[in-house]
Every structure is written in structure tokens, then in C-alpha cells.
Amino acid sequence: TIIIDTWATGITSIKRLADLVQERIGGRISEGTIMKVIVEFAASCSSAISKIREYLISAAVKGADETGMRTDGILYWLHTVCNEKATYLYADRKRGFRAIEKDGLLMNAGGILVHDCWSSYFNLHNTTHAICLQHIQRELRGAALREKGHEAYFKRLEDFLLDMRKRKNDAIEAGKDCLDEETIRRLRTEYAALIDEGLETFRPPKRKSILKLGRIPQGKTRSLLSRLKENTDAVFCFIENFDAWFTNNESERSFRISKVRQSVSKCFRTEKGLYGFAAIMSVLDTANKNGINRIEMIKAVLDGTADTLLAPVLV
């Protein structure tokens, strides 16, 4: 319990953990033994993880994201699927759709999926897509810095998104669960005009080669506006369905401990270590979200009762 609880905080290396255990119990324990304890505990998390996956598959709204994690000198990707009640992490050598397909959770999931517009997620046709508009805000501010003289345009587009968020929040405070169809229609018309204005301003560059081979690069700004036009339904999902989120911060928060561990240890030594970390943090972060004491959850995993402990809250 001491080993798992201390290691899971992300602020202690395996070597330092061995020293801490020695201070606690008065006997030396090898780094290899500690790693074995962690890997075995991760394997014991399987029943709890099955319960988490089952819940997220049927959850009405969930977020997805991915972040790079170096392991044994190779770039791996840590993926997340989560919402306010559950976190599921999994690792893979791939970032895109092959990793999603291999894991399988999102292949079977329904409901709304909030993400950062990564193209692989749009290959999932069983979910309704919603774009993280806070991510789009950052891209618009980057475009404003990049496109000198056009700052006012990107500010108008950002303000439009923020105005939609305010309309939704005001409606919720007024006890409403949706906006009227006429308001939605007017917002869509205004949005389309804004995007078309930008596409007219930022035209594609002329082809440099007279051979006319390959696609013409669109540039960052036009590519952003083209994505926003193509995925209009995903932009409007959060205001047409009040269950959807404006931002995907929930997914980014699920990576916090992994980033702490990355800053302390720089990388995972082995693939097993990364996979074990994903399994353990899936269970402990889900416990934290539901007010379950971490030590209590660790003991439940060791006793084989973790899925029973999670069953009442993951409904």
C-alpha cells in the first residue's frame, strides 16, 4: 500500500521510493522488487478498469485526448477517455486511429465525444462530435499573432464563440435546457458568414510548380478556417446540446500526474512501467473523482473488491 500510494503521486523516482521504504520498514528493498510490486498491482486493476470502460462506453458525454510520453528512449502516446466521474488511460506506440481501434473503447461508445479536432477522432462514426472551443480560442490567438493587420477579424471570431458560451450559461441560469431554433439558426448564419469572410481573405497560395503535382499547402490560417467550416456541427454541439462541454479541460486534467512524473523521471524505463502507470492512475483518478479515499481504493484492488467499490458511483 505504501509503495503504490507513494509512487502514484508521481513525485518520487523508483530509487527514492526504495529509500523511503527502507526508512519506513527498516529493511532494504530493491528497485526491481518495487517495480514488480507496481506491475503486479497494475494487473490487479483489471476488474476495476473493466467497470470504468463499461461506464464510459455508455456515458452521455466524454472527452478524449492524447499526450506524448518517452519510454525506453521511444516516443509512446498516453491516451485518455474521461468525464467528471471516470478516467481511463491507455498507452500505445501510435497516436492516431490505429491506437483508438486497438484499444476498442471508443469503437463501441455512443454519446457525445469532446476532443481537440484531431482528425483521427472524426473517424469514429458512432459518436456525436464536439470540438474543444478553448483549444480553438488558442489557435485563433495564434493566428492573430501570425497574421499582422488581421487581428480584429480573429478577435471577432473568438468573441462570437464566447458569446455563444454566455448565451448557453444564461439559458441554464434561467432554467432552460436548450436554445430556441430561431436563435440557433441566426447564430449558424452569422458563424458561416464569419468563416467565409476569413476564407475569402486568406486565399490558398498559388502553385509554385508548373507540373501541377500534389496538393497545394493551405497554410495554418486557412487550414484552421477550413476545419471550422467543415466541422460546423461539432462547433455548435455544445450549444445545441447543453450536456456537451465548451472545453475539454477534463481530459487535460487527467494527464497532470503523468506530466509530474515526466518532469521527475523524464521518461519511463520500460513499456510495462508506462502500461502499469496508465492502469493504476485510471483506477486512482476515478476513485478521487468520486470521493473514494486512495488508500481505501488500493486496499480494494488488493482484496479484489475494487469493481464492487466503484459499482455504486459509476452508474
C-alpha positions in Angstrom: 0.0 0.0 0.0 2.8 2.4 0.9 4.7 1.7 -2.4 1.6 2.2 -4.6 0.4 5.3 -2.8 3.8 7.0 -2.9 4.6 6.0 -6.5 1.2 7.1 -7.7 1.8 10.7 -6.7 4.3 11.0 -9.5 6.8 13.0 -7.5 9.1 10.1 -6.5 11.5 8.0 -8.5 11.9 4.3 -8.0 15.3 4.8 -6.4 14.0 7.4 -4.0 11.0 5.2 -3.3 13.3 2.4 -2.3 15.0 4.7 0.2 11.6 5.8 1.6 10.5 2.2 2.1 13.8 1.5 3.9 13.2 4.4 6.2 9.6 3.2 6.9 10.3 -0.5 7.5 13.9 -0.6 8.4 14.9 -3.1 5.7 16.2 -2.6 2.2 14.0 -3.4 -0.8 15.4 -3.4 -4.3 14.3 -1.3 -7.1 13.4 -4.4 -9.1 11.2 -5.6 -6.3 9.4 -2.3 -6.2 8.8 -2.4 -9.9 7.5 -6.0 -9.6 5.0 -4.8 -6.9 3.8 -2.0 -9.2 3.4 -4.2 -12.2 1.5 -6.9 -10.2 -0.7 -4.2 -8.7 -1.5 -2.8 -12.2 -2.5 -6.3 -13.3 -4.9 -6.5 -10.3 -6.6 -3.3 -11.5 -8.2 -5.2 -14.5 -11.6 -5.7 -12.9 -11.9 -2.1 -11.9 -10.8 -0.9 -15.3 -13.4 -3.1 -16.9 -16.0 -1.3 -14.8 -14.6 2.1 -15.8 -14.6 1.1 -19.5 -18.2 -0.2 -19.3 -19.3 3.1 -17.7 -17.5 5.3 -20.2 -18.8 3.4 -23.2 -22.4 4.3 -22.3 -21.7 7.7 -20.7 -23.7 10.5 -22.4 -20.6 12.8 -22.6 -16.9 12.1 -22.5 -13.7 13.7 -23.6 -10.7 12.2 -25.4 -7.1 13.4 -25.7 -3.5 12.2 -26.0 0.0 13.3 -25.0 3.5 12.1 -25.7 5.5 10.1 -23.1 9.0 8.9 -23.7 9.6 5.2 -22.7 12.8 3.4 -23.0 14.0 6.1 -25.4 11.0 5.8 -27.7 8.0 8.1 -28.0 4.8 6.5 -26.8 1.4 8.1 -26.5 -0.7 8.2 -23.4 -4.4 8.4 -24.4 -7.4 9.3 -22.2 -11.1 8.9 -22.3 -12.8 10.5 -19.3 -15.6 12.6 -17.9 -16.3 14.1 -14.4 -16.8 10.7 -12.9 -14.3 8.4 -14.5 -10.8 8.4 -16.1 -9.5 5.7 -18.4 -5.8 5.9 -19.6 -4.1 3.6 -22.0 -0.7 3.7 -23.7 0.3 2.9 -27.3 3.2 3.4 -29.7 0.7 5.1 -32.1 -1.1 8.4 -31.7 -3.9 8.1 -34.3 -6.8 5.9 -35.2 -4.9 2.6 -35.1 -4.4 3.1 -31.3 -8.0 4.0 -30.8 -9.1 1.0 -32.8 -6.7 -1.4 -31.0 -7.9 -0.2 -27.6 -11.6 -0.6 -28.6 -13.4 1.6 -26.0 -14.3 4.4 -28.4 -15.1 2.0 -31.2 -18.1 0.8 -29.1 -19.0 4.1 -27.4 -22.0 6.3 -28.1 -23.0 9.7 -26.8 -21.0 12.9 -27.3 -17.2 12.9 -27.7 -15.4 16.2 -26.9 -11.9 16.5 -28.5 -9.4 19.0 -29.9 -10.3 18.4 -33.6 -7.6 15.7 -34.1 -8.7 14.1 -37.4 -8.5 10.5 -36.0 -11.4 11.1 -33.7 -13.6 12.1 -36.7 -13.2 8.5 -38.0 -15.5 7.4 -35.2 -19.0 7.4 -36.6 -20.8 6.0 -33.6 -20.4 9.2 -31.5 -21.6 12.8 -31.9 -18.5 15.1 -32.1 -17.9 18.3 -30.2 -14.8 20.4 -30.6 -13.0 21.8 -27.6 -13.6 25.5 -28.3 -11.0 26.6 -25.7 -8.4 24.9 -27.9 -9.9 26.8 -30.9 -9.5 30.0 -28.9 -5.8 29.4 -28.5 -5.5 28.7 -32.2 -7.3 31.9 -33.1 -5.0 33.9 -30.8 -2.0 32.3 -32.5 -3.4 33.2 -35.9 -3.9 36.8 -34.8 -0.2 37.0 -33.9 0.8 35.4 -37.1 -1.4 37.4 -39.5 -0.4 41.0 -38.9 -3.1 43.5 -39.7 -6.0 41.0 -39.3 -6.1 40.9 -35.5 -9.6 42.4 -35.4 -11.0 39.5 -37.5 -9.8 36.8 -35.2 -10.9 38.8 -32.2 -14.5 38.9 -33.7 -14.4 35.2 -34.3 -13.2 34.5 -30.7 -15.8 36.9 -29.3 -18.5 35.1 -31.3 -17.6 31.7 -29.6 -17.5 33.4 -26.2 -20.9 35.0 -26.8 -22.4 31.5 -27.6 -21.0 30.3 -24.3 -22.6 33.2 -22.5 -25.9 32.6 -24.2 -25.8 28.9 -23.0 -24.8 29.8 -19.5 -27.6 32.5 -19.3 -30.1 30.0 -20.5 -29.1 27.4 -17.9 -29.3 30.0 -15.2 -32.8 30.8 -16.4 -33.8 27.1 -16.0 -33.8 26.3 -19.7 -32.3 23.1 -21.2 -31.9 24.4 -24.8 -32.0 27.5 -27.0 -34.8 28.1 -29.4 -34.5 27.1 -33.0 -34.6 30.6 -34.4 -31.6 31.7 -32.2 -29.6 28.7 -33.3 -30.4 29.4 -36.9 -29.3 33.0 -36.6 -26.1 32.0 -34.8 -25.3 29.5 -37.5 -25.8 32.1 -40.3 -23.6 34.6 -38.5 -20.9 31.9 -38.0 -21.0 30.9 -41.6 -20.5 34.5 -42.7 -17.6 35.0 -40.4 -15.8 31.8 -41.6 -16.5 32.7 -45.3 -15.1 36.2 -44.7 -11.9 34.6 -43.4 -11.6 32.1 -46.3 -12.1 34.9 -48.7 -9.3 36.9 -47.1 -6.8 34.1 -46.6 -6.9 32.5 -50.1 -4.8 29.4 -50.9 -1.3 30.2 -52.2 -0.6 29.8 -55.9 1.0 26.6 -57.0 4.8 27.1 -57.4 5.4 24.1 -59.6 4.3 24.2 -63.3 3.9 20.4 -63.2 0.7 20.7 -61.0 1.6 17.7 -58.9 0.3 17.1 -55.4 -1.9 19.2 -53.1 -1.3 22.9 -52.6 -0.4 23.6 -48.9 -3.2 25.7 -47.5 -1.2 27.3 -44.7 -2.0 27.3 -41.0 -4.6 30.0 -41.0 -6.7 28.8 -44.0 -6.4 25.2 -42.7 -7.9 26.3 -39.4 -10.8 28.2 -41.0 -11.4 25.2 -43.3 -11.6 22.9 -40.3 -14.0 25.2 -38.6 -16.2 25.3 -41.7 -16.1 21.6 -42.3 -16.9 20.8 -38.7 -19.6 23.3 -38.1 -21.9 20.8 -36.4 -19.1 19.9 -33.9 -18.6 23.6 -33.1 -22.3 24.1 -32.4 -22.7 20.8 -30.5 -22.1 22.4 -27.1 -24.9 25.0 -27.6 -27.4 22.7 -29.4 -27.0 20.0 -26.7 -26.5 21.5 -23.2 -24.9 18.2 -22.0 -21.9 18.9 -24.2 -18.9 20.9 -22.9 -17.4 24.1 -24.2 -13.9 22.9 -23.3 -12.1 19.6 -23.0 -10.2 20.6 -19.8 -11.4 17.4 -18.1 -9.2 15.4 -20.4 -6.2 17.6 -20.0 -6.5 17.4 -16.2 -6.3 13.6 -16.4 -2.7 14.0 -17.7 -1.5 16.1 -14.7 0.2 13.3 -12.8 1.8 11.9 -15.9 3.4 15.3 -16.6 4.6 15.5 -12.9 6.1 12.0 -13.3 7.7 13.1 -16.6 9.3 16.1 -15.0 10.7 14.0 -12.2 11.8 10.9 -14.0 12.0 12.3 -17.6 10.7 9.0 -19.0 9.5 5.5 -18.1 12.3 2.9 -18.2 10.1 0.2 -19.7 6.9 -0.3 -21.6 5.5 -2.3 -18.7 6.1 0.7 -16.4 4.1 3.0 -18.7 1.2 0.5 -19.1 1.2 -0.1 -15.4 1.1 3.6 -14.7 -1.9 4.0 -17.1 -3.8 1.2 -15.4 -3.1 2.4 -11.8 -3.9 6.0 -12.5 -7.1 5.1 -14.3 -8.4 3.5 -11.1 -7.0 6.0 -8.6 -8.1 9.1 -10.5 -11.6 7.6 -10.9 -11.6 7.0 -7.1 -10.6 10.6 -6.5 -13.4 11.9 -8.7 -15.9 10.0 -6.7 -14.6 10.9 -3.2 -13.2 7.5 -2.5 -10.1 7.5 -0.4 -7.0 6.5 -2.3 -5.7 4.1 0.4 -9.2 2.5 0.5 -9.1 2.0 -3.2 -5.6 0.5 -3.2 -6.7 -2.0 -0.5 -9.9 -2.8 -2.5 -7.7 -3.6 -5.6 -5.5 -5.8 -3.4 -8.6 -7.5 -2.0 -10.2 -8.0 -5.4 -13.2 -5.8 -4.5 -12.4 -2.6 -6.4 -15.2 -3.2 -9.0 -17.7 -3.6 -6.2 -16.5 -0.3 -4.6 -16.9 1.6 -8.0 -20.2 0.0 -9.0 -22.5 2.4 -6.9 -20.9 5.5 -8.3 -20.3 4.5 -11.9 -24.0 4.4 -13.0 
